[in-house]
Amino acid sequence: MLDEKSIDLKLENLKEEILQASAHNMRVILESSVDKKLNLILEALQAQQEQIKTLASSNRVDAPEDEITMLRSVVKKHTREIEELKHA
């Protein structure tokens, strides 16, 4: 028969094996589901960053703004000159 110490020792070993198996199963679950989802999210973020770089580069936004400002000033100047010529 088994004495109390050996039963306790076997129970401790069994608990340790169960704990290790549970930890292994958790790692497998995390690697298979969470890692894949995180990778998909990271890929989507990288794709969005690339789109932002191409769509809203500072040159593409600033250049038309500067051009519009310049055109407005030219139109104002020409309007003044036309008005002066009408009154001359």
C-alpha positions as CSV (number, residue, x, y, z in Angstrom):
1,M,0.0,0.0,0.0
2,L,1.0,3.6,-0.5
3,D,1.7,5.6,2.5
4,E,0.5,9.2,3.0
5,K,3.8,10.8,1.9
6,S,3.9,8.9,-1.4
7,I,0.3,9.8,-2.1
8,D,1.0,13.5,-1.4
9,L,4.1,13.3,-3.6
10,K,2.1,11.7,-6.4
11,L,-0.6,14.3,-6.0
12,E,2.0,17.1,-6.2
13,N,3.5,15.5,-9.3
14,L,0.1,15.2,-10.9
15,K,-0.7,18.8,-10.1
16,E,2.6,19.9,-11.6
17,E,1.9,17.9,-14.8
18,I,-1.6,19.4,-15.1
19,L,-0.2,22.9,-14.6
20,Q,2.5,22.4,-17.2
21,A,-0.1,20.9,-19.7
22,S,-2.4,23.9,-19.0
23,A,0.4,26.4,-19.6
24,H,1.4,24.6,-22.8
25,N,-2.3,24.7,-24.0
26,M,-2.5,28.4,-23.2
27,R,0.6,29.1,-25.2
28,V,-0.7,27.2,-28.2
29,I,-4.0,29.0,-28.0
30,L,-2.3,32.4,-27.8
31,E,0.1,31.6,-30.7
32,S,-2.6,30.3,-32.9
33,S,-5.3,32.9,-32.4
34,V,-4.0,36.1,-30.7
35,D,-0.8,36.3,-32.7
36,K,-2.5,35.9,-36.0
37,K,-5.1,38.6,-35.1
38,L,-2.3,40.9,-34.0
39,N,-0.4,40.3,-37.2
40,L,-3.5,41.1,-39.3
41,I,-4.0,44.3,-37.4
42,L,-0.4,45.3,-37.8
43,E,-0.6,44.6,-41.6
44,A,-3.7,46.7,-41.9
45,L,-2.1,49.6,-40.0
46,Q,1.0,49.4,-42.3
47,A,-1.3,49.5,-45.3
48,Q,-3.1,52.5,-44.0
49,Q,0.2,54.3,-43.3
50,E,1.3,53.7,-46.8
51,Q,-2.0,55.1,-48.2
52,I,-1.7,58.2,-46.0
53,K,1.9,58.8,-47.2
54,T,0.8,58.7,-50.8
55,L,-2.5,60.6,-50.4
56,A,-1.6,63.4,-48.1
57,S,2.0,64.2,-48.6
58,S,2.8,67.8,-47.7
59,N,3.8,68.7,-51.2
60,R,0.4,67.5,-52.6
61,V,-1.5,69.5,-50.0
62,D,0.7,72.6,-49.7
63,A,1.3,73.2,-53.4
64,P,-2.3,73.8,-54.4
65,E,-2.9,76.0,-51.4
66,D,0.1,78.2,-52.4
67,E,-1.1,78.3,-56.0
68,I,-4.6,79.4,-54.9
69,T,-3.2,82.2,-52.8
70,M,-1.1,83.4,-55.7
71,L,-4.0,83.2,-58.1
72,R,-6.2,85.2,-55.7
73,S,-3.6,88.0,-55.5
74,V,-3.2,88.1,-59.3
75,V,-7.0,88.3,-59.7
76,K,-7.2,91.1,-57.2
77,K,-4.4,93.0,-58.9
78,H,-6.0,92.6,-62.4
79,T,-9.4,93.7,-61.0
80,R,-7.8,96.9,-59.6
81,E,-6.0,97.5,-62.9
82,I,-9.3,97.0,-64.9
83,E,-11.1,99.4,-62.6
84,E,-8.4,102.0,-63.0
85,L,-8.5,101.7,-66.8
86,K,-12.3,102.0,-66.8
87,H,-12.0,105.3,-64.9
88,A,-9.1,106.7,-67.0
